[in-house]
Amino acid sequence: MGVFCFIAEGSYVVFFCLGLQYTFLMHLYFIRHGESVSNQHELITGQLDVALTDKGRAQATAAGQLAAAQGIVFDHIVSSPLMRAHDTARLIAREVGFPEEQIQLNALALERSFGSLQGQPKGDVLTMTDEYVQSVGGEVDSQVRERAQLLLDELMELEGTVLVVSHTGFGRRLRGVVQHISTEDSQVFNNAELTDLGII
């Protein structure tokens, strides 16, 4: 006899199969911040705290409008504390009707540190190997992936639909631990690109 299943969607995603109910507690979305001043000038940003450009603010607003148009309801928004991410989170929150004061800032979602390379033009840096970045006081890939795993562990305590607002370097590692792929296989995120990381 075949198995009949159907899906009920909302804050939770529930599968009903032959009278059995399976509840998946979290639907995870990720978005990189909108264009920042450092992005505009092609600088290595890392954990420097820089503002969004006008274009970046418009990108964040458009991302929120897209989420609202698609009927996505966020039960939680978790953001890097750096202003380019936090401001992106606030602009999205306004468009989807999420209370800005309920945005959770989490330092685990900070961008990768590049040490003394931060603020330098990207074209002036010839190599970004783990060994070189570590030698100038930055983080290696495994350290950022460890932070991503720790954040994911915390997110697993939440229920419903969760949006993480962060940075492309951190986002690649978060997608890596979610999908069990290497950082190299995790593509770069464009500014203000809303990505569905799936049901976890």
VOGU-3710 file (C-alpha; in Angstrom, 3 decimals, decimal comma):
1> mgvfcfiaeg> 0,000/0,000/0,000  1,364/3,462/-0,871  2,047/6,161/1,676  -0,081/9,293/1,418  1,387/12,506/2,805  0,479/16,145/2,676  2,087/19,309/3,993  0,564/22,027/6,152  2,631/25,214/5,962  2,816/28,096/8,400
11> syvvffclgl> 5,170/28,964/11,197  5,810/25,241/11,360  6,053/22,799/8,490  4,193/19,611/9,329  4,027/16,375/7,366  1,017/14,137/7,915  1,642/10,565/6,758  -0,930/7,854/7,458  -2,033/9,600/10,607  1,507/10,205/11,885
21> qytflmhlyf> 2,626/13,792/12,418  6,224/14,939/11,977  7,030/18,530/12,919  10,148/20,276/11,612  10,847/23,068/14,060  12,872/25,494/11,971  12,800/26,871/8,435  16,062/28,778/7,941  16,625/31,736/5,636  19,854/33,688/5,179
31> irhgesvsnq> 20,533/37,113/3,752  23,737/39,057/3,319  23,591/42,754/4,193  22,987/45,341/1,491  25,854/47,120/-0,219  28,190/48,746/2,298  30,599/51,650/1,919  33,465/49,141/1,882  31,754/47,091/-0,832  31,367/50,260/-2,870
41> helitgqldv> 35,088/51,035/-2,605  36,188/47,382/-2,933  37,854/47,228/0,461  38,424/44,184/2,665  35,874/44,752/5,419  35,911/41,791/7,779  34,756/42,945/11,197  35,111/46,683/10,540  31,846/48,446/11,369  30,806/50,306/8,237
51> altdkgraqa> 27,497/51,736/7,076  25,224/50,803/4,215  25,224/52,946/1,108  21,966/54,413/-0,173  21,969/51,574/-2,696  22,447/49,078/0,129  19,500/50,480/2,050  17,338/50,270/-1,068  18,475/46,658/-1,606  17,511/45,737/1,960
61> taagqlaaaq> 14,101/47,382/1,606  13,515/45,556/-1,685  14,459/42,242/-0,059  11,908/42,836/2,673  9,259/43,700/0,098  10,055/40,502/-1,801  9,738/38,399/1,354  6,408/40,045/2,147  5,156/39,499/-1,415  6,073/35,822/-1,162
71> givfdhivss> 4,128/35,515/2,088  7,189/34,657/4,193  6,522/35,288/7,882  9,613/35,434/10,062  9,153/34,268/13,641  12,722/35,283/14,511  15,308/37,579/12,955  18,896/37,057/14,125  21,528/39,545/13,000  25,224/40,191/13,175
81> plmrahdtar> 25,737/43,217/15,458  27,709/45,086/12,784  25,690/48,073/11,587  25,546/47,049/7,919  23,815/43,810/8,922  21,704/45,256/11,743  20,448/48,093/9,544  19,619/45,560/6,816  17,681/43,523/9,383  15,754/46,578/10,531
91> liarevgfpe> 14,830/47,600/6,997  13,600/44,085/6,225  11,682/43,963/9,509  9,790/47,143/8,599  8,641/45,657/5,297  7,485/42,321/6,734  5,878/43,717/9,886  8,406/42,239/12,313  9,022/44,306/15,498  12,482/45,866/15,190
101> eqiqlnalal> 13,058/45,649/18,929  12,769/41,861/18,698  15,733/41,506/16,325  18,322/39,371/18,117  21,947/40,499/17,778  24,405/37,623/17,957  28,185/38,027/17,783  28,513/34,489/16,435  27,175/35,886/13,139  30,024/38,397/12,747
111> ersfgslqgq> 31,949/38,371/9,501  35,277/36,588/9,353  38,087/38,664/10,822  40,881/39,512/8,401  43,134/41,101/11,014  45,326/43,908/9,745  44,082/43,377/6,182  40,776/44,996/7,100  40,306/48,328/5,382  42,849/47,597/2,652
121> pkgdvltmtd> 41,912/47,621/-1,048  41,172/44,095/-2,241  43,462/44,563/-5,234  46,459/45,188/-2,966  46,230/41,769/-1,297  47,780/39,013/-3,383  46,816/36,021/-1,243  44,057/35,162/1,224  45,185/31,720/2,321  44,367/30,599/5,859
131> eyvqsvggev> 48,047/30,703/6,748  48,476/34,287/5,579  45,238/35,579/7,109  46,150/33,944/10,435  49,633/35,517/10,296  48,081/39,002/10,197  45,699/38,305/13,074  42,651/37,013/11,204  40,510/33,891/11,463  41,059/30,668/9,549
141> dsqvreraql> 38,214/28,844/7,821  37,775/26,262/10,587  37,320/28,975/13,225  34,526/30,644/11,255  32,869/27,284/10,557  32,992/26,565/14,285  31,170/29,854/14,952  28,634/28,937/12,269  28,025/25,568/13,917  27,614/27,213/17,326
151> lldelmeleg> 25,077/29,646/15,884  23,209/26,821/14,177  23,088/24,951/17,498  21,516/28,031/19,098  19,063/28,480/16,235  17,904/24,888/16,652  16,403/25,986/19,983  14,094/28,366/18,129  10,824/27,388/16,499  9,279/28,536/13,254
161> tvlvvshtgf> 10,812/30,534/10,432  14,183/32,137/11,169  16,064/34,771/9,176  19,799/35,214/9,749  21,192/38,551/8,540  24,949/38,438/8,233  27,868/38,564/5,793  28,995/36,561/2,791  32,022/34,957/4,456  30,049/33,856/7,479
171> grrlrgvvqh> 27,074/32,897/5,317  29,182/30,560/3,193  30,305/28,741/6,343  26,756/28,620/7,742  25,457/27,100/4,514  28,428/24,738/4,639  27,527/23,343/8,056  23,798/23,217/7,218  24,305/21,390/3,919  27,453/19,469/4,918
181> istedsqvfn> 29,572/20,947/2,137  32,967/22,637/2,084  33,356/26,401/2,130  34,783/26,185/-1,391  31,557/24,539/-2,580  29,391/27,169/-0,876  28,883/30,026/-3,313  29,334/33,696/-2,470  26,142/35,535/-1,497  25,225/38,708/-3,358
191> naeltdlgii> 24,224/41,768/-1,368  20,679/41,499/0,035  20,094/38,133/-1,666  17,482/36,183/0,310  18,381/32,484/0,346  16,275/29,590/1,609  18,582/27,205/3,487  15,772/24,761/4,049  13,891/23,034/6,824  16,084/21,805/9,649
//
